[in-house]
């Protein structure tokens, strides 16, 4: 776990937003996010490393009293296909569960087929859209019980 506003987290988040920007245009994600939302027990932010190098990230923040919302999931291109995202997602779920959350939700877009496949493989199901992009075409929201 690292602070959301730490240099290593911010480098990965910048890469995340660049990836999303390439897929969707603009800054990648305009969702309001504050570093304080990722401080336990209300949230957490995790960084995955391979051979000491940061290669992926993801976090969760509280969404009401019982739910956690996944934010800023990312795997660097050179580490894709090595199980990084699956490992980060499992760690996010474990952290949220250990901090009293019973459900986990997320929103992503239809131009992220690898993310959609990951979430479906991990047992996530489509839920009504929520959040900043709820009314945008291409928004896909998922959730599952922890």
Order of alpha helices (4+ residues) and beta strands (2+ residues): alpha-beta-beta-beta-alpha-beta-alpha-beta-beta
